[in-house]
Amino acid sequence: MKDRTYPRRGLTGELVHEIGLRIVRGELPPGASIPADGEPGEATVSRTVVREAIKVLAAKGLVAARPKTGTQVRERRYWNLMDPDVLSWRIEAEPGDDLIDDVFELRRLLEPTAAALAAARASEAEVEELGAAYAQMEANVADDSEAYIAADLQFHAIILEACHNELLAQLGSTLRAVFRASFTRTHGGAVKTLPMHEAVLAGIRLGDGERAESAMRALIDGSAALLDEPAPAKAGR
């Protein structure tokens, strides 16, 4: 599952990120104009760079460029909320639980069925890859590291790909940013959820769709419950 975000490098990438984040935060409300030379206070950039950034933001539904009236921020209902960049900006701008709650609701609708399909359709190679991802999670669970989260993302990505449904696989790629956010928020409970991942793996290995589906539902519910637990204390604090 690869990231499909606009690269945040170079002047255009930085400007896309800066304006996009300000729009999502509400600092640039609907109807606000985007000057042809960028926002006041920002580093001066060429009109060519601004035009390119506007094209990217327009494709995401955040702005609209019209003759004579210029470029204006659009209302939220026009935004492409499933765009990877828009999702990422929302996570950065809205650190509260509302978005995470939406993520878990979506996961409950999507992932149990995906696990059942993977149990029926996964190739031997995909089952081996899933087992390898789980092994990486197991190896890194004690130190609660970034390596654990990366392996966790890979575990869920393989399941979506193993459904052999292009739409599900692409949806998983789109949701990578919010999946990472939910995994990070519940990562303090990795020791608790690791056995639940193992149960999902077992169901898929056995080709038992009902078992895999039930295990995935238990995993999501168990992870969601961790949101209500206090964050673990860090060493030195």
Phi, psi and chi 1 to 4 in degrees:
 res  aa     phi    psi   chi1   chi2   chi3   chi4
   1 MET       -  110.2 -173.6  159.8   61.7      -
   2 LYS   -99.2  149.7  -61.7  178.7  179.6  178.9
   3 ASP   -67.7  141.5  -70.8  -45.6      -      -
   4 ARG  -124.1   32.4  -65.2 -170.4  -63.8  110.6
   5 THR   -81.8  158.4   56.3      -      -      -
   6 TYR   -71.7  131.6 -168.6   83.4      -      -
   7 PRO   -60.1  128.1   21.3  -32.2      -      -
   8 ARG   -91.4   64.6 -170.5 -177.7  169.7 -175.9
   9 ARG  -145.0  153.4   57.7  177.3  179.7  -91.4
  10 GLY    78.8  169.1      -      -      -      -
  11 LEU   -62.6  -40.9  -68.5  175.2      -      -
  12 THR   -66.2  -46.1  -58.5      -      -      -
  13 GLY   -60.7  -42.6      -      -      -      -
  14 GLU   -65.0  -38.9  -71.0  -69.1  -17.1      -
  15 LEU   -69.8  -39.5 -169.3   60.1      -      -
  16 VAL   -58.5  -46.8  166.5      -      -      -
  17 HIS   -64.2  -44.9  177.6   83.4      -      -
  18 GLU   -62.7  -50.3  173.7   68.5   19.0      -
  19 ILE   -70.0  -42.6  -63.0  176.7      -      -
  20 GLY   -58.8  -44.9      -      -      -      -
  21 LEU   -66.0  -38.7 -175.3   57.2      -      -
  22 ARG   -66.4  -35.0  -67.7 -173.1   66.3 -170.4
  23 ILE   -66.4  -48.1  -68.8  172.7      -      -
  24 VAL   -64.0  -35.9  171.8      -      -      -
  25 ARG   -71.1  -16.9  -79.4  177.7  174.3  161.4
  26 GLY    92.1    2.9      -      -      -      -
  27 GLU   -68.5  -27.6  -65.0  172.9    8.7      -
  28 LEU  -115.8   94.9  -66.9  172.8      -      -
  29 PRO   -75.6  167.0   29.8  -35.8      -      -
  30 PRO   -53.1  133.3  -27.7   36.0      -      -
  31 GLY    94.5  -14.6      -      -      -      -
  32 ALA   -66.2  142.9      -      -      -      -
  33 SER   -90.6  144.5  -64.0      -      -      -
  34 ILE  -104.8  109.3  -52.9  -63.8      -      -
  35 PRO   -59.1  152.0  -21.5   33.5      -      -
  36 ALA   -65.7  -18.5      -      -      -      -
  37 ASP  -111.1   23.4   54.2   -5.7      -      -
  38 GLY    90.0  179.3      -      -      -      -
  39 GLU   -79.2  144.7  -79.1  -65.2  -63.3      -
  40 PRO   -57.1  137.5  -23.4   33.4      -      -
  41 GLY    94.2  -18.1      -      -      -      -
  42 GLU   -83.2  159.8  -64.7  175.6   -6.9      -
  43 ALA   -60.3  139.8      -      -      -      -
  44 THR   -65.6  129.9  -58.0      -      -      -
  45 VAL  -128.6  162.4  -66.6      -      -      -
  46 SER   -73.0  157.9   70.1      -      -      -
  47 ARG   -62.2  -31.5  -72.1  175.3  176.3  -95.2
  48 THR   -62.3  -43.7  -59.8      -      -      -
  49 VAL   -63.7  -43.8  169.0      -      -      -
  50 VAL   -62.2  -44.1  175.6      -      -      -
  51 ARG   -60.1  -42.4  -79.4 -162.7  -62.8  -92.8
  52 GLU   -65.1  -41.7 -178.9   60.4   30.0      -
  53 ALA   -63.3  -39.9      -      -      -      -
  54 ILE   -63.3  -39.5  -67.5  -57.6      -      -
  55 LYS   -60.3  -42.9  -72.5  179.8 -178.0  178.6
  56 VAL   -64.7  -46.6  174.3      -      -      -
  57 LEU   -67.1  -34.2  -66.7  167.2      -      -
  58 ALA   -66.1  -38.2      -      -      -      -
  59 ALA   -64.2  -25.1      -      -      -      -
  60 LYS   -90.5   -0.9  -60.2  174.9 -174.6  -61.4
  61 GLY    82.4    7.5      -      -      -      -
  62 LEU   -82.7  -29.0  -88.5   63.2      -      -
  63 VAL  -136.2  163.5  -56.8      -      -      -
  64 ALA  -135.5  129.8      -      -      -      -
  65 ALA  -104.6  122.2      -      -      -      -
  66 ARG  -127.7  147.1  -60.8 -177.6  178.0   88.9
  67 PRO   -58.7  142.0  -22.7   33.6      -      -
  68 LYS    73.7  -44.7  -62.0 -177.5  179.9  179.4
  69 THR   -85.4  -15.5   60.0      -      -      -
  70 GLY    83.6 -158.7      -      -      -      -
  71 THR  -103.9  127.1  -59.2      -      -      -
  72 GLN  -129.5  151.0  -64.3  179.8  -36.5      -
  73 VAL   -71.1  137.2  176.0      -      -      -
  74 ARG   -92.3  162.3  -56.5 -176.3   78.4 -172.3
  75 GLU   -67.9  154.0  -65.4  179.8   10.2      -
  76 ARG   -56.0  -33.6 -172.3 -175.8 -179.1   98.6
  77 ARG   -63.6  -15.3   61.8 -165.7  174.0  101.7
  78 TYR   -94.2  -10.3  -66.0  111.6      -      -
  79 TRP   -68.2  147.6  -60.8   -2.5      -      -
  80 ASN   -85.3   88.0 -179.1   -0.7      -      -
  81 LEU   -67.1  -16.4  -64.5  176.3      -      -
  82 MET   -92.6   -1.3  -63.0  -61.4  -73.5      -
  83 ASP   -65.9  133.7  178.8  -89.3      -      -
  84 PRO   -55.5  -39.4  -26.8   34.9      -      -
  85 ASP   -68.5  -43.5  -77.8  -43.7      -      -
  86 VAL   -62.3  -41.6  176.7      -      -      -
  87 LEU   -60.3  -45.6  -75.0  168.9      -      -
  88 SER   -62.3  -41.8  179.6      -      -      -
  89 TRP   -66.3  -36.9  -64.5  -30.3      -      -
  90 ARG   -63.0  -41.5  -74.0 -169.9   64.9 -166.3
  91 ILE   -62.7  -41.1  -68.5  165.7      -      -
  92 GLU   -70.9  -34.1 -169.9  171.7  -12.7      -
  93 ALA   -90.2  -25.9      -      -      -      -
  94 GLU  -123.6   77.4  -55.4  169.5   17.9      -
  95 PRO   -75.3    0.8   29.3  -35.8      -      -
  96 GLY   -73.1 -174.0      -      -      -      -
  97 ASP   -87.2  -12.9  -72.2  -22.3      -      -
  98 ASP   -59.5  -47.6  -72.4  -11.5      -      -
  99 LEU   -65.7  -41.2  177.3   57.4      -      -
 100 ILE   -63.3  -38.7  -60.0  -60.6      -      -
 101 ASP   -61.3  -41.2  -71.6  -17.0      -      -
 102 ASP   -62.7  -38.7  -73.8  -10.8      -      -
 103 VAL   -62.3  -46.8  171.3      -      -      -
 104 PHE   -65.6  -34.9  -85.5  104.9      -      -
 105 GLU   -63.1  -42.9 -170.6  170.8  -85.7      -
 106 LEU   -66.2  -40.6 -179.6   60.3      -      -
 107 ARG   -61.9  -38.6  -70.2 -175.8   63.6 -169.5
 108 ARG   -63.5  -33.9  -72.5 -172.6  179.9   97.2
 109 LEU   -75.3  -31.7  -68.4  171.1      -      -
 110 LEU   -98.7  -53.5  172.7   67.5      -      -
 111 GLU   -72.9  -36.6  -70.1 -165.7  -79.5      -
 112 PRO   -59.9  -42.6  -27.9   37.9      -      -
 113 THR   -65.5  -39.4  -60.7      -      -      -
 114 ALA   -61.7  -39.8      -      -      -      -
 115 ALA   -63.8  -39.9      -      -      -      -
 116 ALA   -64.7  -42.2      -      -      -      -
 117 LEU   -65.3  -40.5  -72.2  174.7      -      -
 118 ALA   -63.1  -37.1      -      -      -      -
 119 ALA   -61.3  -33.3      -      -      -      -
 120 ALA   -86.8  -26.3      -      -      -      -
 121 ARG  -118.0  -14.2  -60.2  175.7 -178.9  177.6
 122 ALA   -62.2  137.9      -      -      -      -
 123 SER   -78.5  167.8   65.4      -      -      -
 124 GLU   -60.2  -39.7  -69.9 -175.6   10.2      -
 125 ALA   -63.7  -39.9      -      -      -      -
 126 GLU   -68.5  -36.8  -73.3  167.7  -26.5      -
 127 VAL   -64.7  -39.3  173.1      -      -      -
 128 GLU   -63.8  -41.7  -71.5 -178.7    6.3      -
 129 GLU   -63.1  -39.4  -71.0  177.3   12.5      -
 130 LEU   -64.8  -41.3 -169.9   63.6      -      -
 131 GLY   -64.3  -37.6      -      -      -      -
 132 ALA   -66.5  -39.9      -      -      -      -
 133 ALA   -63.3  -41.6      -      -      -      -
 134 TYR   -62.9  -41.2  174.2   79.0      -      -
 135 ALA   -60.4  -37.9      -      -      -      -
 136 GLN   -67.3  -37.9  -75.7  -63.2  -50.3      -
 137 MET   -62.5  -45.7  -66.7  170.6   64.9      -
 138 GLU   -61.9  -39.3 -170.6  174.0   33.4      -
 139 ALA   -69.5  -24.7      -      -      -      -
 140 ASN  -112.8    7.5  -69.1  -77.6      -      -
 141 VAL   -68.7  -32.8   66.9      -      -      -
 142 ALA   -66.4  -39.7      -      -      -      -
 143 ASP   -92.5    2.7   57.6    3.7      -      -
 144 ASP    50.7   46.2 -128.8   20.4      -      -
 145 SER   -94.5  173.4   67.1      -      -      -
 146 GLU   -60.0  -30.8  176.5   67.5   21.0      -
 147 ALA   -62.7  -34.2      -      -      -      -
 148 TYR   -65.7  -46.0 -178.1   93.0      -      -
 149 ILE   -62.3  -41.5  -64.2  178.0      -      -
 150 ALA   -60.8  -42.5      -      -      -      -
 151 ALA   -68.4  -36.2      -      -      -      -
 152 ASP   -63.2  -45.7 -163.3   -5.5      -      -
 153 LEU   -58.9  -43.5  -76.9  167.7      -      -
 154 GLN   -63.4  -40.3 -176.7   66.6    7.7      -
 155 PHE   -56.0  -50.3 -176.4   91.0      -      -
 156 HIS   -71.9  -32.8  -70.1  -93.7      -      -
 157 ALA   -65.2  -41.7      -      -      -      -
 158 ILE   -62.4  -38.8  -67.3  167.9      -      -
 159 ILE   -62.0  -45.0  -69.9  173.6      -      -
 160 LEU   -64.4  -40.1  -70.5  171.0      -      -
 161 GLU   -68.3  -33.1  -68.7  168.9   -1.9      -
 162 ALA   -72.8   -8.5      -      -      -      -
 163 CYS   -70.5  -20.2  -65.7      -      -      -
 164 HIS    55.0   44.4  -65.2  -83.2      -      -
 165 ASN  -126.8  111.8 -179.9  -49.7      -      -
 166 GLU   -59.9  -34.7  -70.0 -177.1  -17.9      -
 167 LEU   -68.3  -41.6  -63.5  179.7      -      -
 168 LEU   -64.7  -42.4  -80.3  174.9      -      -
 169 ALA   -62.5  -41.8      -      -      -      -
 170 GLN   -70.4  -35.2 -173.2  166.3   26.1      -
 171 LEU   -63.7  -38.5 -178.0   59.1      -      -
 172 GLY   -62.1  -39.2      -      -      -      -
 173 SER   -64.6  -40.4  178.4      -      -      -
 174 THR   -63.7  -37.7  -62.4      -      -      -
 175 LEU   -88.2    6.0  -67.8  173.2      -      -
 176 ARG   -55.0  -41.1 -174.9  179.0 -178.7   88.1
 177 ALA   -63.3  -44.2      -      -      -      -
 178 VAL   -75.7  -31.7  -73.6      -      -      -
 179 PHE   -61.4  -44.3  -85.8   28.1      -      -
 180 ARG   -60.3  -41.5  169.2  174.8  -77.3  -82.4
 181 ALA   -62.4  -43.6      -      -      -      -
 182 SER   -69.5  -38.4   68.8      -      -      -
 183 PHE   -65.1  -38.9  -65.3  170.4      -      -
 184 THR   -66.7  -40.5  -58.2      -      -      -
 185 ARG   -65.3  -30.8  -73.1  -73.1  -63.3  -81.6
 186 THR  -105.8   10.6   61.0      -      -      -
 187 HIS   -66.8  -23.2 -172.7   42.8      -      -
 188 GLY   -62.9  -16.5      -      -      -      -
 189 GLY  -104.5   26.3      -      -      -      -
 190 ALA   -55.9  -40.5      -      -      -      -
 191 VAL   -61.6  -35.7  173.1      -      -      -
 192 LYS   -73.0  -37.4  -64.4 -179.5 -179.6  179.4
 193 THR   -90.3  -13.1   60.5      -      -      -
 194 LEU   -57.9  -45.8 -173.8   65.6      -      -
 195 PRO   -61.7  -29.0  -21.3   33.3      -      -
 196 MET   -69.0  -38.0  -58.9  176.9 -170.1      -
 197 HIS   -62.8  -39.5  -74.8   84.6      -      -
 198 GLU   -63.2  -36.4 -174.1  177.3   22.4      -
 199 ALA   -65.8  -38.8      -      -      -      -
 200 VAL   -63.3  -46.3  173.5      -      -      -
 201 LEU   -58.5  -42.7  172.6   60.9      -      -
 202 ALA   -62.1  -43.6      -      -      -      -
 203 GLY   -61.3  -41.6      -      -      -      -
 204 ILE   -69.9  -40.8  -66.9  174.1      -      -
 205 ARG   -59.5  -38.0  -86.9  179.4  169.5  160.5
 206 LEU   -81.6   -7.7  -67.2  171.1      -      -
 207 GLY    69.9   23.8      -      -      -      -
 208 ASP   -98.6   98.2 -172.4  -26.2      -      -
 209 GLY   -62.3  -43.0      -      -      -      -
 210 GLU   -63.2  -41.9  -72.2 -172.1   12.1      -
 211 ARG   -65.3  -43.2 -180.0  171.8  175.3  175.8
 212 ALA   -65.2  -42.3      -      -      -      -
 213 GLU   -63.6  -46.4 -178.1  175.4   -1.7      -
 214 SER   -63.7  -40.3  177.6      -      -      -
 215 ALA   -66.0  -39.1      -      -      -      -
 216 MET   -67.2  -39.3 -179.8   62.1   82.4      -
 217 ARG   -63.8  -40.6 -172.5  170.5  -71.0  110.0
 218 ALA   -65.1  -37.8      -      -      -      -
 219 LEU   -63.0  -46.2  168.5   58.5      -      -
 220 ILE   -65.4  -44.0  -64.2  169.5      -      -
 221 ASP   -64.2  -40.3  -70.9  -17.3      -      -
 222 GLY   -64.9  -39.3      -      -      -      -
 223 SER   -67.2  -41.5  -62.6      -      -      -
 224 ALA   -62.8  -35.7      -      -      -      -
 225 ALA   -64.2  -26.1      -      -      -      -
 226 LEU   -68.5  -19.9  -66.4  172.3      -      -
 227 LEU   -62.1  -28.5  -68.5  173.0      -      -
 228 ASP   -86.6   -6.1  -62.8  -35.0      -      -
 229 GLU   -88.2  145.5  -63.8 -174.0    5.0      -
 230 PRO   -64.9  148.0   23.6  -33.7      -      -
 231 ALA   -64.4  139.1      -      -      -      -
 232 PRO   -64.2  144.0   24.7  -33.1      -      -
 233 ALA   -67.8  142.3      -      -      -      -
 234 LYS   -98.9  149.3  -66.3 -174.8  178.7 -179.7
 235 ALA   -59.9  138.1      -      -      -      -
 236 GLY    88.5    1.2      -      -      -      -
 237 ARG  -120.4      -  -66.6 -171.2  178.7 -177.1
